[in-house]
């Protein structure tokens, strides 16, 4: 799928609320990049992962180095991606958001090609994917680029979720996520649905959040938050 620039997506973000949703470990049941590297990466990819976990490098540098160590044909890559499962309740959640005219954006510090293929495998179409761009540059070689990189990003991420969210809708956005790439954008959100590492971070930082395990819970959580915000807005206009 052709990489869509952020400017081509922004014009659709005219709702009172938008949802900014992580992919790896949030929609997918596994971290996609880690899965690919475990299968096809040179062992040195784990050294980069360790440096990132210790805060010595940002995710942009980590991913750039790791993808350079990826050794797989497109057929092998696709076969691996086709085995990755997602939270099946996400399909119903995406349909609900569409029915409610709430724009839902997948904003990920992962790989656009992988996300788009996994979504197609699960018959999910039409969701904008904002992520790092993966392309094949040889029979077994791959390259990653960062169209949504922000040189001022606190976490030196490949995709700066804060900048993306603020360009999409600076006034009202909800975040759904699970890990480190969501820490910064969660601190700026109106509300967060959090699990795993993001849940612990929200508790530490006092960020308004709702714990969740599955997208089966996400719809009711967000309905309550949106209804609450509407009530507050109505009272302010009286």
Secondary structure, 3 states (H helix, E strand, C coil): CCCCCHHHHHCCCCCCCEEEECCCCCCECCCHHHHHHHHHECCCHHHHHHHHHCCCCCHHHHHHHHHHCECCCHHHHHHHHCCCCECCHHHHHHHHHHHCCCEEEEEEEEEHHHHHHHHHHCCCCCCEEEEEEEEECCCCCEEEECCCCCCCCCCCCCCCHHHHHHHHCCCCEEEEECCHHHHHHHCCCCEEEECHHHHHHHHHHCCCEEECCCHHHHHHHHHHHHHHHHHHHHHHHC
